Amino acid sequence: MKKILIVEDEVIVALELKHRLTKLGYDVIGVASNAEKAIEIICSNKPDLILMDLKLRGKMNGLELAEKVYNDHTIPSLFITAFFDEETLNKVKQKLSFEILQKPFSPEELIKAIKRSVNNKNID
């Protein structure tokens, strides 16, 4: 069972994602609204994938956190966001090669994006 960490600053969205992922058979190891909490969870229970919002509370945004986590722990992120511009999209695709899923999305889109994210990083 894949372990997933949700990093989302909107509580209602995070809880809905957790519910959806659990119903789909994933193990949600935690929910964080900022980089500091996310890093704490990652260090104590290494996830296979992080569902990451681009906008977070605190000093670090989702793109910065995803880059740090990947460099330090080789854990991929799947970005979930309602807002992104062309420059951000290019950074995510070129620099990190991570998936972006635009809100709102269907359960089917979520499953496909998770599978692509996990398969792109050769995680079993």
C-alpha positions in Angstrom: 0.0 0.0 0.0 1.4 3.4 -1.0 2.0 5.9 1.8 0.9 9.4 0.9 1.5 12.7 2.8 -0.9 15.5 2.1 0.5 19.0 2.3 -2.4 21.4 1.9 -3.1 24.7 3.7 -6.9 24.5 3.3 -8.3 22.2 6.0 -11.5 21.2 4.2 -9.6 20.4 1.0 -7.0 18.3 3.0 -9.7 16.4 4.8 -11.6 15.7 1.5 -8.3 14.5 -0.1 -7.6 12.3 2.9 -11.1 10.8 2.6 -10.8 10.2 -1.1 -7.3 8.6 -0.9 -8.3 6.3 2.0 -11.4 5.1 0.0 -9.0 4.4 -2.9 -6.8 2.2 -0.8 -3.9 4.5 0.0 -2.4 4.9 3.4 -2.5 8.7 4.3 0.3 9.0 6.8 -0.5 12.6 7.7 -1.7 16.1 6.7 0.4 19.2 7.0 -0.4 22.8 6.2 3.2 24.1 6.1 6.7 23.0 5.3 7.9 22.6 8.8 5.1 20.1 9.7 5.6 18.3 6.4 9.3 17.8 7.0 8.6 16.5 10.6 6.2 13.9 9.2 8.6 13.0 6.3 11.4 12.4 8.8 9.3 10.2 11.1 7.4 8.2 8.4 8.8 8.4 4.9 6.0 8.6 2.4 6.1 7.2 -1.2 4.5 10.3 -2.6 3.5 13.8 -1.4 0.3 15.5 -2.6 1.5 19.1 -2.5 -0.4 22.4 -2.8 1.7 25.1 -4.5 0.6 27.7 -1.9 1.4 26.9 1.7 1.4 28.8 5.0 4.8 29.7 6.3 8.2 30.6 4.8 8.3 28.0 2.1 5.9 27.4 -0.8 5.1 24.0 -2.2 7.6 24.2 -5.1 10.4 25.0 -2.7 9.4 22.3 -0.3 9.0 19.7 -3.1 12.5 20.5 -4.4 14.0 20.2 -0.9 12.2 16.9 -0.1 13.2 15.4 -3.4 16.9 16.4 -3.0 17.0 15.3 0.6 14.8 12.1 0.5 14.1 11.4 -3.2 10.3 11.5 -2.6 8.3 12.8 -5.5 5.4 15.3 -5.2 2.2 15.5 -7.1 1.1 19.2 -7.2 -2.5 19.9 -6.6 -3.5 23.5 -7.1 -6.2 25.8 -8.3 -3.7 28.5 -9.3 -0.7 28.3 -11.4 0.9 30.4 -14.1 2.9 29.3 -17.1 6.2 30.1 -15.4 5.4 27.9 -12.4 4.2 25.1 -14.7 7.4 25.2 -16.6 9.5 25.1 -13.4 7.6 22.1 -12.2 7.8 20.2 -15.5 11.4 21.0 -16.4 13.2 21.3 -13.1 11.4 18.7 -11.1 9.5 16.6 -13.7 6.5 16.3 -11.3 2.9 16.1 -12.2 0.3 18.9 -11.7 -3.3 18.2 -11.0 -5.6 21.3 -11.3 -8.4 21.6 -8.8 -11.2 20.6 -9.0 -10.4 17.0 -10.2 -12.2 13.7 -10.4 -11.2 10.6 -8.5 -10.2 9.0 -11.8 -7.9 12.0 -12.6 -6.4 11.7 -9.1 -5.7 8.0 -9.4 -4.1 8.4 -12.9 -1.9 11.3 -11.6 -0.8 9.3 -8.6 0.2 6.3 -10.8 2.1 8.6 -13.2 3.9 10.3 -10.3 4.9 7.0 -8.7 5.8 5.3 -11.9 7.9 8.3 -13.1 10.1 8.0 -10.0 10.5 4.2 -10.2 8.8 3.5 -6.8 7.4 0.0 -6.3 
